[in-house]
Amino acid sequence: MIIKNIALILAAGRGHRMSRGTPKQYLDVGGITILRRTVNVFLKNPTIDLIQVIIHPDDRELYDTAVGDIGLPEPVLGGKTRQNSVLNGLEAIGKHFPEYVYIHDAARPFLEQKTLNSLICEVDKSGAVIPALRIRDTIKCITEETIHSTLDRDYLYCAQTPQAFRYKAIFMAHRRFENINFTDDSAIAEKAGLKVRIIEGLENNFKITTKEDLNKANIMTKKYYTDVRIGYGVDVHAFDKGDHVILGGVKIPHTMSLKGHSDADVAIHAITDAVLGAIAAGDIGEHFPPSDPEWKNVSSDVFLKHAVNLVAKKKGIINSIDITIVCEEPKIGPHRDLIRSNISKIMDFDIDRISIKATTTEKLGFTGKGQGIMVHAVATIKLLE
């Protein structure tokens, strides 16, 4: 079989602007992962002879789940930068001696066949072509937060992918300038002296980069988060002998400890119950019975991660966490930011969506008498319609 056209799909990024959790290319959009949607575009085009995906070394399991049943070639491992990853991919497909390569971002799942076909026709004529959108807004250059100049938007375009090239030309350009950082492949082609043409891009061929982009993508596939749920959790632990308490996974020095079967993290227990409540999944005791020796002295982050995973399985996202810690001692204020940060890490959740408050009962009740700590938690989640 003669392989003339190869699609090189870049899926090695980490997507930190989206979250610190699952890389965006493996997130679901309308029940289908972004990577699979992107691959499907090229699968449907009869002119594309081969699809080669480049992945991060840590993402093989995610890759197999997303597209492992399609029968694609063994994925290529990416490098430290996008540019390194492209070069790795270009080197890997060299054994097929392709004539043209189409380098595409995995996070652009709404590429249309019209655009792809235009690229296929144009690259055969010019050897290098990209889709681009004309700038509509006025662009300002600034210096020290002051406008320095206004650019002529008639000559400005936003580059998109796939970017199509004669294979040998772009491979040699990448090899030649591999130690210089470029923002896209057409910039490398320009540096190598190639003339890169443009065709008209489409607004729908946007790159999913932020949570707003993800929501837009779900709206486009008629699957978006409209089912809002609220869960409430409360937990109480009595004081016992010891020299510290654990709240939100943070060890806080104190004259006593909290009594419990696990690590007695009353804050995480309350949050876990709130999250479970929001999806009507019972309470922490149903999932982790205190009578079970397996959970004795275990770190409570195990419970919270379990609840978060249950939300993900329901195609949901956690929107906010709000907790109130009720106690006379220890003082929570000095530890508030560290507790928020640690809960953020456990849940893989934006810290600015986690609120922690502390109050006393003015010496009333068991907390007022210094006999223990109570925590109230509220969790809001959103599920796909």
N, C-alpha and C positions, 0 to 999 in steps of 0.2 A: 504493500500500500504506500502510495506517495503522500507524504504529509506536507502540505503546502502552507496551511494556516494554523497557527497554534495560539490559543488563548492562555495567557499567563495571568493567573488570578492571585493577587497579593492578599493573603489572610494571616500574616504573621504579626500584625500590630496588637497592641495591648488595650487601646481605647481608653486611656486614663481620663479623658474628658467626659466619658460616659459614666464610668464607675470603676471601682477597683476589683470588681468581681469578674463574672464571665465576660470575656472579650466580646465586643459588640457584634462581630461577624457570626457569633454562635447564638445570639439572642433570637427569640421568635418574633416574627412579624406576621400577624394573621395566622398563627399556628405553624408557620414554616420558618426555619432558620434563615437569617439573612444570607449566609453563605450559599445555602441550597438554592435560594431564589436567584442569586447571581449566577451560579453554575447553570441553572435551568435555561437562562437566556441564551447562553452559548450552545447548550445541548440542542436547542430548537433550531439553530441555524445550520443548514446542511453544508455550508461552505467551511465551517470550522471543523478541522480534522482531528484536533486533539485539545484537551483541556488539562492544563497543569496548574495545580494549586500549590502555593508556598505557604507554609504554616510555621507557627512558633514551636520550638522543640517541646514545650510543655503542653501543647494542645492536641496531641494525637487522639486521645479519647474523645474529645469534643468533635474533632474532625470526623472520626469514624461514625459517631452518632449522627452527625449532620448529613454527610454525603457518602458514607462508607459503602452503601448498597448500590451506588451508581456504576461502579466499575472503572473509576478514574485511575490514572497511573499513580504509583507510590508518590505521596506528597514530598516536596522538596522542603528542607528546613531553611528558615530564614536566618538573616544575620542581625547585627545590632541595629542597623538602620534600614529604612525602606530601600535605599540605594543598594546596600549590601544584599538584601533579599532578592531584589530584581536581578542582580548579577548572578546570584546563586541559581536562580531560575533559568536565566539565559544559558548558563553553562550546562545545566542539566538537560535542556531540550536540544542542545547542539547535536546530540547523537541522531536526531531525526532529520537533520539537514533541512529545516523548514525554510520557506521563502519569506514568509511574513510572520510577525508576532504582534499580538494585540494585548497590551499590558493594561490590566484593569484592577481597580480597587474592589475588594470583596464587599466593602460597605456601600457600594452603589448597586442595589438590587433591582432598580427600576429602569435600567437601560432598555431602550426599545429597539426592535429589529430594524426599524427605519434608519436609526443612527448607525447601527452595526453594519448594515448593508452599504450605507454611504461610505463608511470607512473602508470597507473591503474593496469597493470600486475605486476610491480615490488613491489608496496606498499603492494600488497596481500601476497608477499613472505617475504619482509623485514620489513615492518611496517613504514619505513621512507625513503623517496627518493626525490631527487631534480634533475632537469636538470642543467647542468653546461657546460661551454665552457673552453677548455684548453687555458691557456695563451700562446700567440704566441710571445709577445715582452719580452725583457729582463727587469726585474723589479729591480729598484734601491731603496735602503733605504738611506735617506739623513739626515744629521744633520747640521743645520745652513747653508743650501744651498750647502753643500758639500757631495759627495757620501760617505756613511758610509760602505755599504756592498751591495753585489749583491745576490739576492735570486735565488734559484734553481727553474726555471720555470717548471721543470718536475713535481713538486708537487703542482703547483698553478692553480686554476680554478676560473672562474667568475660564481657566482651563479645566476640562473634565477628562474622564477616561471612558472607554479604552483609548490608549494612544497607540497608533499603528505605525509600524516601521518595517523596512526590509531587515530581516533578521541579522545578517552579517554586519550591516552598517551600525545598528544600535548596539550590538554586542561589542564591536570594536570600540565604539564611543564609551561604553561603560567601562571596558577594560582600561582604556587610555586615561579616563578621569575618575577612577575609582577612589582616589584619595581626596577628591574635592566634593564638598557637599552641595547637592542640588535639590530643589524642591519637587521636581518631577522629571520624567524621562525626556520630555521635549527640550528642557533646558540643557540636558546633556547633549542631545542631538544638535542644538544650536551651537554649543561650545565646540562641537566637532566639525562645524561648518556645514551641517546638513540644512537644507531649506525645508522648514516644516510648514505645511499648509494647514488651514483650519476649515472645518465644516461647521454648520450651525448645530449647536448643542440644544438640549431640551431641559426645561426646568425640572422635570421629574427625575432626571438623572443626577440627583443630588447625593452627596455623601452623608451617610448617617454618622454624625459626630457627637451630637448632644442628645439629652433626653427629650428635648423638644423635637428634634429630628425623628426620634424613635416614635413619638406620639403621632407625628405627621405621617410616618410610614404606616402605622397601624390604622389611621384614618383612611389612608389611600386603599388599604386592603379591607376596609369596612370592619376592622377588628380593633376597637379601642377601649380604653378603660373607662367604663361608665358605672360599673357596679361598685359603689363605695361602701365599705364595711367599717364598723367601729367595734373594737374589743376592749373590755375592761378587766384588769387583773389586780388582785390585792393579795399580799402575803405578809405574814407575821412570824418573827422568830424571837424567842426569848434569849436573854443573855445567859452566859455560862462562864465558867472559869476560862481564862485565856489572856492573851496580850494583844489581840488584834481582831478586827472584823473585816469581812470581804464584802464590798459593795460594787456591783458592776464589774467584777473581776479585779478590782483594785484592793490591795491589802492596806488597811488603814490602822495605824497603831491605836490601841485603846486599852483600858484597864480590864476589859472583859472581851470574850468572843461570843459569837452567836451559836446557839445549839441547833443542830440539824443532822439529817441522815447524810446529806451530801456535804458541800462546803458551806451550806447555810447562807448562800448569797441571796438575801431577801430581795434585792433590787432586780436581779436577773430572773428570779422566780416569778415576780410580779409581771415583768415584761413578757416572759414566756407565756404566762396565762392570758395576757392581753392579746398577744398575737394569735394564740390558739383560739381564743374566743371570737376574734374577728372572722375566722373562717369556720366557726362552729365545729371545732375539732376537739372538744372536751377540755380537760385541764391537764396540768403537768403531772398530776398523780396517776392519770390514766395511761400516759405514755411512759412514765418512769416511776413505778410504784415504790413508795418508801420502804416497803417490806422486802424489796428485792436487794440482796447483798451486792449485786453488780454495781449499784449506784452509790454505795457507801463511800463517802469522802471524795466522790468524783467532782471535778470542776464543773460548775453550773453552765459554763459556756456550751457544753455538750447539749443541754436542754434547749437553749436559745437557738443554736444553729439548726437543731432538728425542726423547731417551729418555723424558722425562716425557710428551710427547704420545703416544708409542706406548702407554704404560700407559693413558692416558685413552681411546684408541681401543679398547682391550680392555675398557672399562668397569671399569677398576681404579682403586684409590687407593693412593698410597704411604703407608705407615704409619710408617716410621722410617728414618733414615740414621745410620750410626755409622762414623766414620773414625778411623784412627790414622795420624798422620804420624810417620815415622821419620827423624830427622836429628840431627846434632850442632849445626848452625847453619843458619838463624837460629833464635832462640828463638820458639816458637809462642805461648806463654802470653799475651804482651801483645796479640796480634792475634786471639786465639781468638774473642771475641765478635763482632768485626767480620766475621770469616770466616763464622761461623754465620749472621749477619744477611744477608750477601750471598748465600750459598747459598739461604737462605730466600726471598729475592726472586727469584732465578733460577728456582727450582722452584715458586714460588708455594705455599709449604709452611710449616706452622707451625714456628717456630724452636725451640719446646720439644720437637720430635721430631727434632732434629738434634744429634748428639753429636760433638764433636771432641776427640780425645786426642792427646798428643804423647809420644814416648819416644825414647831413644837406644839404641844397641847396645853401650854401654860401650866405645867405640873399636874395636869389632870390625867386620869387613866393610867394604864400600865406603862405607856411610853413616857408619860409625865413623871412617873415614879422611877424611871430608869430601869424598867424590868425587861425591855426589849425594843425592837424596831419594827415599824410597820411601813410598807411601801404600797402606794397606789400607782397604777400604770394604765395608760390609755394608748391603744395602737389603732391607727387608721391604715387601711389597705385598700387597694383598688384591683378589681378583677376585670378581665376582658368580658365584654358583653356576651 
